[in-house]
Amino acid sequence: MQREKDITLFIEYNGNRQTVETFAGEYRNLMVLIKDQLWVDGMGECGGMARCGTCMIELLNAGENLVVTDQKEAAVIKRTIGTQSAIRLSCQILVDEILNGLQIKVMEP
């Protein structure tokens, strides 16, 4: 029996917007989902360890739900582009129901 896909994401990459449906636990994290669904070259070179910054995304409508709380992630973002609250490393975001309706812009790796 296949699970119902109850999480809908709107992902913008390279000027195109794609709607992706998934369910909690289908992907290890948001980076893996983006790589699988959009085939972004060069994304996640460190394998999801929050070191390289190649999986950066901009959260267009996240509010306070998905703020950076990890010092390692914050340091990578600051080193790469400076401080910006709507920027996250997609490898550090678990795929669960809190993402439903989220609009994401994939930044160039």
Secondary structure, DSSP 8 states (H G I E B T S, - for coil): ------EEEEEEETTEEEEEEE-TTSSSSHHHHHHHHH--TTTTTTSSSS-S-TTEEEESS-TTTT----HHHHHHHHHHH---TTEEEGGG---SGGGTT-EEEE---
